[in-house]
Amino acid sequence: MRIRLDKYLADMRIGTRSEVKKSIQKGMVSVDGEVVKKPEYKIDTAQTNVFFQGEPVGYETEEYYVLNKPAGVVSATSDPKDTTVLDLIESKKRKDLFPVGRLDKDTEGLLLITNDGELCHRLLSPKRHVDKIYYAKVEGRVTDTDVALFAEGIEIGEKEITKPGKLVVRKSDDISEIELTICEGKFHQVKRMFEAVDKKVIYLKRLQMGTLRLDDQLQTGAYRKLTEEEIRRLKEC
Ligand code: URA
């Protein structure tokens, strides 16, 4: 792909378009070893080496991160008062990243962040039924009856009942612990499914989306880039 030098630098968040124009004109940018002072100079993003103040920039067309979302952070690209999941991705280069789907502010766990719109569409399309696995602590004793009800689909006040959910009870007690696999992403779906059987989710964490699993090493609030293999497998979901 061939793009203007000022766009190349702005895309990689070196500065705004007008800031990088000024930097280029001041001679702060070199291309393949030569200082270039023309913002309109055309760059081949795959081949050319661009340096800003002597540091290599490197162009990324697509970025893929997995974040272990902490509670208290919103799944949005910007917010007037709350910290967003994008604020946590400090090493991001692109400015067009977004979270693939939403987790509630108080939900933790796996969130994919990318600028790959096609992958986002594949993963969220209601037609594709991509599995999402959640771990939850639930107030009340989760029983085999709940397991059977979830397997049939739950009435949560939508036009249709939910698709079947696979409910695995890890601990059945006053506070139960469960894992739930669902293939939809309706608003507050997990919380509403439990409300429908008179129980309350008091802690919720997403463990998996499609083939992408949250690894134990990724602390709450931490993120990492996806491997090529993880990206390839997600694209096959
Ligand atoms: N279901 C919920 O209720 N909340 C989430 O954040 C995700 C799924």
Residues whose N, C-alpha, C, O or C-beta is under 5 A from the ligand:
A	BS01	URA	R102 L103 D104 T107 H188 Q189 V190 K191 R192
